[in-house]
Amino acid sequence: MENRLSEETEKKEAYQKKSYKLFVAWMAFFVVVLYVSAVNEISFGGLGAVRSNCIVIYVTMDLLMLLIYIRQSIYWINGVTYEEAAAASADERRRYAFRHLRIFLAATVLYIGYCCIPTSVLALGGMKDSIVAGGILCAAAIATIPIHL
């Protein structure tokens, strides 16, 4: 009994203090990157501004998931409280964050694959490219719902 209590105490002591400073910094970074990419009309490999901006969104989302994985700040993800995160082991937190990271990375790969299809083949236009990007991102978010700590 005492051994179990000391293990639980170590878990709580080893986990970080509750803070959203880094998350707020990521949000500010996200806004700046989106603003800069929109104003400068970036274009990766001739993909066009819309597809390139959508790739920027995907990559920044992947960076957020990677940051959550590295820091084990899983309470930044909806559905997990700080108390639940603190009570979980480091392996459980990493596994939970990695599952999310893997889904968002797969969504990024899927969207980049979509971008590799020439616009002349699809002839969808910028608005429909945005809808496809949003749909894939929403599907990724929905795919994370069944993941539990």
DSSP file with accessible surface (Angstrom, degrees, kcal/mol):
  #  RESIDUE AA STRUCTURE BP1 BP2  ACC     N-H-->O    O-->H-N    N-H-->O    O-->H-N    TCO  KAPPA ALPHA  PHI   PSI    X-CA   Y-CA   Z-CA
    1    1 A M     >        0   0  175      0, 0.0     4,-2.0     0, 0.0     5,-0.1   0.000 360.0 360.0 360.0 -47.3    0.0    0.0    0.0
    2    2 A E  H  >  +     0   0  169      1,-0.2     4,-2.3     2,-0.2     5,-0.2   0.877 360.0  54.4 -64.2 -37.7    2.8    2.4    0.9
    3    3 A N  H  > S+     0   0  109      2,-0.2     4,-2.0     1,-0.2    -1,-0.2   0.905 108.2  49.4 -61.8 -42.1    4.7    1.5   -2.2
    4    4 A R  H  > S+     0   0  162      1,-0.2     4,-2.3     2,-0.2    -1,-0.2   0.908 110.4  50.2 -64.5 -42.4    1.7    2.3   -4.4
    5    5 A L  H  X S+     0   0   89     -4,-2.0     4,-2.3     1,-0.2    -1,-0.2   0.904 109.9  50.1 -63.6 -39.9    1.2    5.7   -2.6
    6    6 A S  H  X S+     0   0   47     -4,-2.3     4,-2.3     2,-0.2    -1,-0.2   0.878 109.9  51.5 -67.5 -34.5    4.9    6.6   -3.1
    7    7 A E  H  X S+     0   0   95     -4,-2.0     4,-2.1     2,-0.2    -2,-0.2   0.917 110.7  48.0 -65.6 -41.6    4.6    5.6   -6.9
    8    8 A E  H  X S+     0   0   70     -4,-2.3     4,-2.1     2,-0.2    -2,-0.2   0.900 111.0  51.1 -65.9 -38.1    1.5    7.9   -7.2
    9    9 A T  H  X S+     0   0   69     -4,-2.3     4,-2.5     1,-0.2     5,-0.2   0.919 109.0  51.0 -64.8 -40.8    3.3   10.7   -5.5
   10   10 A E  H  X S+     0   0  124     -4,-2.3     4,-2.5     1,-0.2    -2,-0.2   0.892 108.2  52.9 -63.1 -40.0    6.3   10.3   -7.8
   11   11 A K  H  X S+     0   0   75     -4,-2.1     4,-1.2     2,-0.2    -1,-0.2   0.938 112.3  44.1 -59.5 -47.6    4.0   10.5  -10.8
   12   12 A K  H  < S+     0   0  126     -4,-2.1    -2,-0.2     1,-0.2    -1,-0.2   0.885 115.6  47.4 -68.3 -37.9    2.4   13.7   -9.6
   13   13 A E  H  < S+     0   0  148     -4,-2.5    -1,-0.2     1,-0.2    -2,-0.2   0.866 110.7  52.4 -70.0 -34.3    5.8   15.2   -8.7
   14   14 A A  H  < S+     0   0   82     -4,-2.5    -1,-0.2    -5,-0.2    -2,-0.2   0.727  94.0  87.8 -75.4 -21.6    7.3   14.2  -12.0
   15   15 A Y  S  < S-     0   0   15     -4,-1.2     3,-0.1    -5,-0.2    71,-0.1  -0.507  86.0-103.2 -82.5 149.7    4.6   15.8  -14.1
   16   16 A Q        -     0   0   36     55,-0.2     2,-0.2    -2,-0.2    -1,-0.1  -0.127  37.4 -96.6 -65.0 160.8    4.8   19.4  -15.1
   17   17 A K        -     0   0  182      1,-0.1     2,-0.3    -4,-0.0    -1,-0.1  -0.494  52.1 -89.8 -73.8 151.0    2.8   22.2  -13.5
   18   18 A K        +     0   0  111     -2,-0.2     2,-0.3    -3,-0.1    -1,-0.1  -0.457  65.8 151.4 -67.0 122.9   -0.3   23.2  -15.3
   19   19 A S        -     0   0   40     -2,-0.3     4,-0.1     1,-0.1     3,-0.1  -0.972  37.9-172.5-156.1 139.8    0.5   25.9  -17.8
   20   20 A Y     >  +     0   0   97     -2,-0.3     4,-2.7     2,-0.1     5,-0.2   0.202  61.8 106.2-113.2  12.0   -0.9   27.1  -21.1
   21   21 A K  H  > S+     0   0  172      1,-0.2     4,-2.3     2,-0.2     5,-0.1   0.921  82.9  44.9 -59.3 -46.8    2.0   29.6  -21.8
   22   22 A L  H  > S+     0   0   67      2,-0.2     4,-2.5     1,-0.2    -1,-0.2   0.877 112.7  52.2 -67.1 -36.3    3.5   27.4  -24.5
   23   23 A F  H  > S+     0   0   50      2,-0.2     4,-2.4     1,-0.2    -2,-0.2   0.927 110.3  47.8 -64.9 -43.4    0.1   26.7  -26.0
   24   24 A V  H  X S+     0   0   88     -4,-2.7     4,-2.4     2,-0.2    -2,-0.2   0.901 110.6  52.4 -64.0 -39.0   -0.6   30.4  -26.2
   25   25 A A  H  X S+     0   0   51     -4,-2.3     4,-2.6    -5,-0.2    -2,-0.2   0.916 109.0  49.9 -62.9 -40.7    2.9   31.0  -27.7
   26   26 A W  H  X S+     0   0   27     -4,-2.5     4,-2.9     2,-0.2    -2,-0.2   0.915 109.3  51.9 -63.1 -41.3    2.0   28.3  -30.4
   27   27 A M  H  X S+     0   0   87     -4,-2.4     4,-2.4     2,-0.2    -2,-0.2   0.915 110.4  47.7 -62.1 -42.2   -1.3   30.0  -31.1
   28   28 A A  H  X S+     0   0   56     -4,-2.4     4,-2.5     2,-0.2    -1,-0.2   0.928 112.6  49.4 -63.3 -43.2    0.5   33.4  -31.6
   29   29 A F  H  X S+     0   0  100     -4,-2.6     4,-3.0     2,-0.2     5,-0.2   0.919 109.5  52.8 -59.0 -44.7    3.0   31.6  -33.8
   30   30 A F  H  X S+     0   0   44     -4,-2.9     4,-2.5     1,-0.2     5,-0.2   0.931 110.2  47.0 -58.0 -46.6    0.2   30.0  -35.8
   31   31 A V  H  X S+     0   0   96     -4,-2.4     4,-2.5     2,-0.2    -1,-0.2   0.928 113.8  47.5 -63.4 -45.3   -1.5   33.4  -36.4
   32   32 A V  H  X S+     0   0   86     -4,-2.5     4,-3.0     2,-0.2     5,-0.2   0.935 112.7  48.6 -63.7 -45.3    1.8   35.0  -37.5
   33   33 A V  H  X S+     0   0   35     -4,-3.0     4,-2.7     1,-0.2     5,-0.2   0.925 113.3  47.2 -62.4 -43.7    2.7   32.2  -39.8
   34   34 A L  H  X S+     0   0   46     -4,-2.5     4,-2.1    -5,-0.2    -1,-0.2   0.913 113.4  48.6 -64.6 -40.9   -0.8   32.2  -41.4
   35   35 A Y  H  X S+     0   0  157     -4,-2.5     4,-2.8    -5,-0.2     5,-0.3   0.953 113.6  46.0 -63.2 -48.2   -0.7   36.0  -41.8
   36   36 A V  H  X S+     0   0   66     -4,-3.0     4,-2.4     1,-0.2    -2,-0.2   0.915 113.9  48.3 -63.0 -43.1    2.7   35.9  -43.4
   37   37 A S  H  <>S+     0   0    5     -4,-2.7     5,-1.5    -5,-0.2     4,-0.4   0.863 114.7  46.1 -68.6 -32.4    1.9   33.1  -45.7
   38   38 A A  H  <5S+     0   0   54     -4,-2.1     3,-0.5    -5,-0.2    -2,-0.2   0.918 115.0  45.1 -74.6 -43.0   -1.4   34.8  -46.8
   39   39 A V  H  <5S+     0   0   80     -4,-2.8    -2,-0.2     1,-0.2    -3,-0.2   0.902 117.4  43.9 -68.4 -39.9    0.1   38.2  -47.3
   40   40 A N  T  <5S-     0   0  107     -4,-2.4    -1,-0.2    -5,-0.3    -2,-0.2   0.491 100.9-135.6 -85.4  -2.8    3.2   36.9  -49.2
   41   41 A E  T   5 -     0   0  148     -3,-0.5    -3,-0.2    -4,-0.4    -4,-0.1   0.938  28.6-158.1  46.1  61.7    1.1   34.5  -51.3
   42   42 A I      < -     0   0   44     -5,-1.5     2,-0.3     7,-0.1    11,-0.2  -0.241  12.5-167.1 -66.3 155.1    3.5   31.6  -50.9
   43   43 A S        -     0   0   61      9,-0.1     2,-0.6     8,-0.1     3,-0.4  -0.877   9.6-150.6-148.9 112.5    3.4   28.7  -53.3
   44   44 A F  S >  S-     0   0   93      4,-0.4     3,-1.9    -2,-0.3     4,-0.0  -0.750  80.1 -22.9 -85.3 119.5    5.2   25.5  -52.7
   45   45 A G  T 3  S-     0   0   86     -2,-0.6    -1,-0.2     1,-0.3     0, 0.0   0.805 122.2 -57.3  54.7  32.2    6.4   23.8  -55.9
   46   46 A G  T 3  S+     0   0   70     -3,-0.4    -1,-0.3     1,-0.1     3,-0.1   0.700 100.2 133.1  74.5  20.1    3.8   25.6  -58.0
   47   47 A L    <   -     0   0   47     -3,-1.9     4,-0.4     1,-0.2    -2,-0.1   0.712  65.5-117.0 -74.4 -22.1    0.9   24.3  -56.0
   48   48 A G     >  -     0   0   30      1,-0.1     4,-2.1     2,-0.1    -4,-0.4  -0.162  28.3 -76.2 100.1 162.9   -0.7   27.7  -55.7
   49   49 A A  H  > S+     0   0   36      2,-0.2     4,-2.7     1,-0.2     5,-0.2   0.888 124.2  50.5 -66.9 -42.5   -1.5   29.9  -52.8
   50   50 A V  H  > S+     0   0   51      2,-0.2     4,-2.2     1,-0.2    -1,-0.2   0.964 114.6  41.6 -64.9 -52.2   -4.6   28.0  -51.5
   51   51 A R  H  > S+     0   0    5     -4,-0.4     4,-2.2     1,-0.2    -1,-0.2   0.907 116.0  51.0 -62.1 -39.7   -3.0   24.6  -51.4
   52   52 A S  H  X S+     0   0    0     -4,-2.1     4,-2.1   -10,-0.2    -1,-0.2   0.918 110.1  48.8 -65.5 -42.6    0.3   26.0  -50.0
   53   53 A N  H  X S+     0   0   36     -4,-2.7     4,-2.1   -11,-0.2    -1,-0.2   0.885 109.9  52.5 -64.4 -37.4   -1.6   27.8  -47.2
   54   54 A C  H  X S+     0   0   12     -4,-2.2     4,-2.5    -5,-0.2    -1,-0.2   0.903 107.4  51.9 -65.3 -37.6   -3.5   24.7  -46.4
   55   55 A I  H  X S+     0   0   18     -4,-2.2     4,-2.8     2,-0.2     5,-0.2   0.908 107.0  53.6 -63.9 -39.6   -0.2   22.8  -46.1
   56   56 A V  H  X S+     0   0   16     -4,-2.1     4,-2.5     2,-0.2     5,-0.2   0.930 108.4  49.9 -60.2 -42.3    1.1   25.5  -43.7
   57   57 A I  H  X S+     0   0   51     -4,-2.1     4,-2.2     1,-0.2    -2,-0.2   0.941 111.8  48.0 -61.6 -46.5   -2.0   24.9  -41.6
   58   58 A Y  H  X S+     0   0    4     -4,-2.5     4,-2.4     1,-0.2    -2,-0.2   0.920 111.9  48.8 -61.1 -45.4   -1.4   21.1  -41.6
   59   59 A V  H  X S+     0   0   65     -4,-2.8     4,-2.4     1,-0.2    -1,-0.2   0.908 111.0  49.7 -65.0 -40.1    2.3   21.5  -40.7
   60   60 A T  H  X S+     0   0    5     -4,-2.5     4,-2.0    -5,-0.2    -1,-0.2   0.883 110.2  51.1 -67.7 -34.4    1.6   23.9  -37.8
   61   61 A M  H  X S+     0   0   39     -4,-2.2     4,-2.4    -5,-0.2    -2,-0.2   0.910 109.5  50.8 -65.8 -39.8   -1.1   21.5  -36.5
   62   62 A D  H  X S+     0   0   16     -4,-2.4     4,-2.7     1,-0.2    -2,-0.2   0.899 107.8  53.2 -62.4 -39.4    1.5   18.7  -36.7
   63   63 A L  H  X S+     0   0   78     -4,-2.4     4,-2.6     2,-0.2    -1,-0.2   0.895 107.8  50.8 -63.1 -38.4    3.9   20.9  -34.8
   64   64 A L  H  X S+     0   0   11     -4,-2.0     4,-2.6     2,-0.2    -2,-0.2   0.944 111.5  46.9 -63.3 -46.6    1.3   21.4  -32.1
   65   65 A M  H  X S+     0   0   15     -4,-2.4     4,-2.4     1,-0.2    36,-0.2   0.889 112.6  50.4 -63.6 -36.9    0.8   17.7  -31.8
   66   66 A L  H  X S+     0   0   71     -4,-2.7     4,-3.0     2,-0.2     5,-0.2   0.912 109.9  50.5 -65.8 -41.0    4.5   17.1  -31.7
   67   67 A L  H  X S+     0   0   43     -4,-2.6     4,-2.7     2,-0.2     6,-0.3   0.919 110.5  49.3 -62.5 -42.5    4.9   19.7  -29.0
   68   68 A I  H  X>S+     0   0    3     -4,-2.6     4,-1.4     1,-0.2     5,-0.9   0.914 112.7  48.6 -63.0 -41.6    2.1   18.0  -27.0
   69   69 A Y  H  <5S+     0   0   74     -4,-2.4    -2,-0.2    28,-0.2    -1,-0.2   0.944 114.3  44.3 -63.6 -48.4    3.9   14.7  -27.4
   70   70 A I  H  <5S+     0   0  113     -4,-3.0    -2,-0.2     1,-0.2    -1,-0.2   0.927 123.7  35.0 -64.1 -44.7    7.3   16.0  -26.4
   71   71 A R  H  <5S-     0   0  109     -4,-2.7   -55,-0.2    -5,-0.2    -1,-0.2   0.558  99.3-133.0 -86.6 -11.5    6.0   17.9  -23.4
   72   72 A Q  T  <5 +     0   0   26     -4,-1.4     2,-1.6    -5,-0.2     3,-0.3   0.798  51.7 152.9  59.6  31.5    3.3   15.4  -22.5
   73   73 A S    > < +     0   0    0     -5,-0.9     3,-2.0    -6,-0.3     4,-0.2  -0.342   4.2 151.4 -86.5  58.0    0.9   18.3  -22.2
   74   74 A I  G >   +     0   0    0     -2,-1.6     3,-1.7     1,-0.3    -1,-0.2   0.680  56.9  76.4 -69.7 -14.7   -2.1   16.1  -23.1
   75   75 A Y  G 3  S+     0   0    9     -3,-0.3    -1,-0.3     1,-0.3     5,-0.2   0.633  81.3  70.8 -71.3  -8.8   -4.4   18.3  -21.0
   76   76 A W  G <  S+     0   0   28     -3,-2.0     2,-0.4     5,-0.1    -1,-0.3   0.695  85.7  82.6 -72.9 -20.0   -4.2   20.8  -24.0
   77   77 A I  S X  S-     0   0   21     -3,-1.7     3,-1.5    -4,-0.2    20,-0.0  -0.735  96.7-104.8 -88.0 134.7   -6.3   18.3  -25.9
   78   78 A N  T 3  S+     0   0  162     -2,-0.4     3,-0.1     1,-0.2    -2,-0.1  -0.269 103.1  36.1 -58.2 136.3  -10.0   18.4  -25.3
   79   79 A G  T 3  S+     0   0   61      1,-0.2     2,-0.5    -4,-0.1    -1,-0.2   0.298  97.0  89.2 104.7  -9.7  -11.3   15.6  -23.2
   80   80 A V    <   -     0   0   13     -3,-1.5    -1,-0.2    -6,-0.2     2,-0.2  -0.982  61.5-152.3-123.8 123.6   -8.4   15.3  -20.8
   81   81 A T     >  -     0   0   66     -2,-0.5     4,-2.3     1,-0.1     5,-0.2  -0.488  29.1-112.9 -85.3 163.9   -8.2   17.3  -17.6
   82   82 A Y  H  > S+     0   0   46      1,-0.2     4,-2.9     2,-0.2     5,-0.2   0.902 118.6  54.9 -61.6 -39.5   -5.0   18.3  -16.0
   83   83 A E  H  > S+     0   0  124      1,-0.2     4,-1.9     2,-0.2    -1,-0.2   0.899 108.4  47.8 -62.6 -41.5   -5.8   16.0  -13.0
   84   84 A E  H  > S+     0   0   95      2,-0.2     4,-1.2     1,-0.2    -1,-0.2   0.907 112.9  48.9 -65.0 -41.2   -6.2   13.0  -15.4
   85   85 A A  H  < S+     0   0    0     -4,-2.3     3,-0.3     1,-0.2    -2,-0.2   0.913 111.4  48.9 -64.8 -41.6   -3.0   13.8  -17.1
   86   86 A A  H  < S+     0   0   10     -4,-2.9    -1,-0.2     1,-0.2    -2,-0.2   0.851 110.1  51.9 -67.7 -32.7   -1.1   14.2  -13.9
   87   87 A A  H  < S+     0   0   55     -4,-1.9    -1,-0.2    -5,-0.2    -2,-0.2   0.743  96.8  85.3 -76.3 -21.2   -2.5   10.9  -12.6
   88   88 A A  S  < S-     0   0    5     -4,-1.2     2,-0.1    -3,-0.3    61,-0.0  -0.408  85.5-109.1 -79.1 156.2   -1.4    9.0  -15.7
   89   89 A S     >  -     0   0   32     -2,-0.1     4,-2.4     1,-0.1     5,-0.2  -0.364  29.8-107.8 -77.6 165.2    2.0    7.6  -16.2
   90   90 A A  H  > S+     0   0   32      1,-0.2     4,-2.7     2,-0.2     5,-0.2   0.890 121.2  52.9 -61.6 -38.3    4.5    9.1  -18.6
   91   91 A D  H  > S+     0   0  102      2,-0.2     4,-2.6     1,-0.2    -1,-0.2   0.902 108.5  49.5 -64.3 -41.0    4.1    6.1  -20.9
   92   92 A E  H  > S+     0   0   73      2,-0.2     4,-2.4     1,-0.2    -2,-0.2   0.914 112.2  47.9 -64.4 -41.3    0.3    6.6  -20.9
   93   93 A R  H  X S+     0   0    9     -4,-2.4     4,-2.6     2,-0.2     5,-0.2   0.927 113.5  47.4 -65.4 -44.0    0.6   10.3  -21.7
   94   94 A R  H  X S+     0   0   90     -4,-2.7     4,-2.8     2,-0.2    -2,-0.2   0.915 112.5  49.4 -62.8 -43.4    3.1    9.6  -24.5
   95   95 A R  H  X S+     0   0  122     -4,-2.6     4,-2.1     2,-0.2    -2,-0.2   0.928 112.2  48.2 -62.5 -43.7    1.0    6.9  -26.0
   96   96 A Y  H  X S+     0   0   11     -4,-2.4     4,-1.5     1,-0.2    -2,-0.2   0.940 115.4  44.0 -62.1 -48.0   -2.1    9.1  -25.9
   97   97 A A  H  X S+     0   0    1     -4,-2.6     4,-2.7     1,-0.2    -2,-0.2   0.890 111.2  54.6 -66.7 -37.8   -0.2   12.1  -27.5
   98   98 A F  H  X S+     0   0   92     -4,-2.8     4,-3.0     1,-0.2    -1,-0.2   0.880 103.6  55.2 -65.3 -37.8    1.4    9.8  -30.1
   99   99 A R  H  X S+     0   0   87     -4,-2.1     4,-1.7     2,-0.2    -1,-0.2   0.913 111.6  44.3 -60.4 -41.7   -1.9    8.4  -31.2
  100  100 A H  H  X S+     0   0    4     -4,-1.5     4,-2.3     2,-0.2     5,-0.2   0.936 113.3  50.6 -66.4 -46.3   -3.1   12.0  -31.9
  101  101 A L  H  X S+     0   0   11     -4,-2.7     4,-2.7     1,-0.2     5,-0.2   0.923 108.5  52.5 -57.7 -44.9    0.2   12.9  -33.6
  102  102 A R  H  X S+     0   0  135     -4,-3.0     4,-2.3     1,-0.2    -1,-0.2   0.904 109.3  49.0 -60.9 -41.2    0.0    9.9  -35.8
  103  103 A I  H  X S+     0   0   36     -4,-1.7     4,-2.1    -5,-0.2    -1,-0.2   0.930 113.3  46.0 -66.3 -43.6   -3.5   10.7  -37.0
  104  104 A F  H  X S+     0   0   14     -4,-2.3     4,-2.0     2,-0.2    -2,-0.2   0.875 111.8  51.5 -70.4 -34.3   -2.6   14.4  -37.8
  105  105 A L  H  X S+     0   0   75     -4,-2.7     4,-2.6    -5,-0.2    -1,-0.2   0.914 109.4  50.9 -64.9 -40.6    0.5   13.3  -39.6
  106  106 A A  H  X S+     0   0   60     -4,-2.3     4,-2.7    -5,-0.2    -2,-0.2   0.901 108.6  51.8 -62.9 -39.3   -1.5   10.9  -41.7
  107  107 A A  H  X S+     0   0    7     -4,-2.1     4,-2.7     2,-0.2    -1,-0.2   0.906 109.4  50.3 -63.7 -39.9   -3.9   13.7  -42.5
  108  108 A T  H  X S+     0   0   10     -4,-2.0     4,-2.8     2,-0.2     5,-0.2   0.937 111.2  47.6 -63.4 -45.8   -1.0   15.9  -43.6
  109  109 A V  H  X S+     0   0  105     -4,-2.6     4,-2.6     2,-0.2    -2,-0.2   0.919 111.9  51.1 -61.5 -42.3    0.3   13.1  -45.8
  110  110 A L  H  X S+     0   0  107     -4,-2.7     4,-2.3     2,-0.2    -2,-0.2   0.932 112.1  46.1 -61.6 -44.4   -3.1   12.5  -47.3
  111  111 A Y  H  X S+     0   0    1     -4,-2.7     4,-2.5     2,-0.2    -2,-0.2   0.913 112.0  50.1 -68.5 -40.2   -3.6   16.2  -48.1
  112  112 A I  H  X S+     0   0   69     -4,-2.8     4,-1.2     2,-0.2    -1,-0.2   0.906 109.8  52.5 -63.9 -37.7   -0.1   16.5  -49.6
  113  113 A G  H  < S+     0   0   40     -4,-2.6     4,-0.5    -5,-0.2     3,-0.5   0.919 108.5  50.0 -60.9 -42.4   -0.9   13.5  -51.7
  114  114 A Y  H >< S+     0   0   29     -4,-2.3     3,-1.4     1,-0.2    -2,-0.2   0.907 107.2  54.9 -60.5 -41.0   -4.1   15.2  -52.8
  115  115 A C  H 3< S+     0   0    3     -4,-2.5    -1,-0.2     1,-0.3    -2,-0.2   0.750  97.2  65.0 -66.3 -23.4   -2.0   18.3  -53.7
  116  116 A C  T 3< S+     0   0   98     -4,-1.2    -1,-0.3    -3,-0.5    -2,-0.2   0.665  79.3  94.7 -74.3 -16.1    0.2   16.2  -55.9
  117  117 A I  S <  S-     0   0   65     -3,-1.4     5,-0.1    -4,-0.5    -3,-0.0  -0.661  91.8-110.4 -74.3 123.4   -2.7   15.5  -58.2
  118  118 A P    >>  -     0   0   72      0, 0.0     4,-1.6     0, 0.0     3,-1.0  -0.223  14.6-128.4 -58.1 142.7   -2.4   18.2  -60.9
  119  119 A T  H 3> S+     0   0   83      1,-0.2     4,-3.4     2,-0.2     5,-0.2   0.791 108.4  63.5 -62.6 -27.1   -5.1   20.9  -60.9
  120  120 A S  H 34 S+     0   0  103      1,-0.2    -1,-0.2     2,-0.2    -3,-0.0   0.830 103.5  48.4 -67.5 -28.2   -5.8   20.2  -64.5
  121  121 A V  H <4 S+     0   0  104     -3,-1.0    -2,-0.2     1,-0.1    -1,-0.2   0.923 125.4  26.8 -75.6 -45.2   -7.0   16.7  -63.6
  122  122 A L  H  < S-     0   0   54     -4,-1.6    -2,-0.2    -5,-0.1    -3,-0.2   0.865  77.9-168.0 -86.3 -38.9   -9.2   17.7  -60.8
  123  123 A A     <  +     0   0   82     -4,-3.4    -3,-0.1    -5,-0.2    -4,-0.1   0.896  37.4 138.8  48.2  47.7  -10.1   21.3  -61.9
  124  124 A L     >  -     0   0   58     -5,-0.2     4,-0.5     1,-0.1     3,-0.1   0.825  46.7-143.7 -89.8 -35.9  -11.6   22.0  -58.5
  125  125 A G  H  >  -     0   0   44      1,-0.2     4,-2.2     2,-0.1     5,-0.2  -0.111  34.3 -64.9  89.6 168.1  -10.4   25.5  -57.8
  126  126 A G  H  > S+     0   0   31      1,-0.2     4,-2.1     2,-0.2     5,-0.2   0.864 128.7  53.2 -62.4 -40.6   -9.3   27.2  -54.6
  127  127 A M  H  > S+     0   0  144      1,-0.2     4,-1.9     2,-0.2    -1,-0.2   0.940 112.7  43.7 -64.3 -44.3  -12.6   27.1  -52.8
  128  128 A K  H  X S+     0   0  118     -4,-0.5     4,-2.5     1,-0.2    -1,-0.2   0.857 109.9  56.6 -72.2 -31.3  -13.0   23.4  -53.3
  129  129 A D  H  X S+     0   0   10     -4,-2.2     4,-2.5     2,-0.2    -1,-0.2   0.905 108.0  49.1 -61.4 -40.8   -9.3   22.8  -52.4
  130  130 A S  H  X S+     0   0   52     -4,-2.1     4,-2.8     2,-0.2    -2,-0.2   0.890 109.6  51.2 -65.2 -38.7  -10.1   24.6  -49.1
  131  131 A I  H  X S+     0   0  110     -4,-1.9     4,-2.8     2,-0.2    -2,-0.2   0.918 110.4  48.8 -65.9 -41.3  -13.1   22.4  -48.6
  132  132 A V  H  X S+     0   0   42     -4,-2.5     4,-2.6     2,-0.2     5,-0.2   0.941 112.6  48.4 -62.3 -45.8  -11.1   19.2  -49.2
  133  133 A A  H  X S+     0   0    6     -4,-2.5     4,-2.3     1,-0.2    -2,-0.2   0.929 114.0  46.0 -60.8 -45.8   -8.4   20.5  -46.7
  134  134 A G  H  X S+     0   0   32     -4,-2.8     4,-2.8     1,-0.2    -1,-0.2   0.889 111.7  52.3 -64.7 -38.7  -11.0   21.3  -44.1
  135  135 A G  H  X S+     0   0   42     -4,-2.8     4,-2.5     2,-0.2    -2,-0.2   0.917 110.4  46.7 -63.7 -43.6  -12.8   18.0  -44.6
  136  136 A I  H  X S+     0   0   25     -4,-2.6     4,-2.3     2,-0.2    -2,-0.2   0.925 113.5  49.3 -65.1 -41.6   -9.6   16.0  -44.1
  137  137 A L  H  X S+     0   0   42     -4,-2.3     4,-2.3    -5,-0.2    -2,-0.2   0.920 112.1  48.0 -64.7 -41.5   -8.7   18.0  -41.0
  138  138 A C  H  X S+     0   0   79     -4,-2.8     4,-2.7     2,-0.2     5,-0.2   0.905 110.3  52.2 -64.7 -40.6  -12.2   17.5  -39.6
  139  139 A A  H  X S+     0   0   58     -4,-2.5     4,-2.3     2,-0.2    -2,-0.2   0.898 109.2  50.5 -62.0 -39.3  -12.0   13.8  -40.3
  140  140 A A  H  X S+     0   0    7     -4,-2.3     4,-0.8     2,-0.2    -2,-0.2   0.926 110.8  48.4 -63.5 -44.3   -8.6   13.7  -38.5
  141  141 A A  H >< S+     0   0   44     -4,-2.3     3,-0.9     1,-0.2     4,-0.4   0.920 112.6  48.0 -63.0 -42.7  -10.2   15.5  -35.5
  142  142 A I  H >< S+     0   0  108     -4,-2.7     3,-1.5     1,-0.2    -1,-0.2   0.881 104.8  60.6 -65.2 -35.6  -13.1   13.1  -35.5
  143  143 A A  H 3< S+     0   0   47     -4,-2.3    -1,-0.2     1,-0.3    -2,-0.2   0.727  99.5  57.5 -65.8 -19.2  -10.8   10.1  -35.8
  144  144 A T  T X< S+     0   0   20     -3,-0.9     3,-1.4    -4,-0.8    -1,-0.3   0.623  82.5  87.1 -85.8 -11.5   -9.2   11.1  -32.4
  145  145 A I  T <  S+     0   0  119     -3,-1.5    -1,-0.2    -4,-0.4    -2,-0.2   0.896  84.9  52.2 -57.8 -44.5  -12.5   11.0  -30.5
  146  146 A P  T 3  S+     0   0   89      0, 0.0     2,-0.4     0, 0.0    -1,-0.3   0.634  85.1 106.6 -70.1  -8.0  -12.3    7.3  -29.7
  147  147 A I    <   -     0   0   22     -3,-1.4     2,-0.3    -4,-0.1   -51,-0.0  -0.564  50.7-177.8 -75.1 126.4   -8.8    7.7  -28.2
  148  148 A H              0   0  139     -2,-0.4   -68,-0.1   -68,-0.0   -69,-0.0  -0.921 360.0 360.0-125.6 152.7   -8.8    7.5  -24.4
  149  149 A L              0   0   82     -2,-0.3   -56,-0.1   -53,-0.0   -57,-0.0  -0.312 360.0 360.0 -68.7 360.0   -6.1    7.9  -21.8
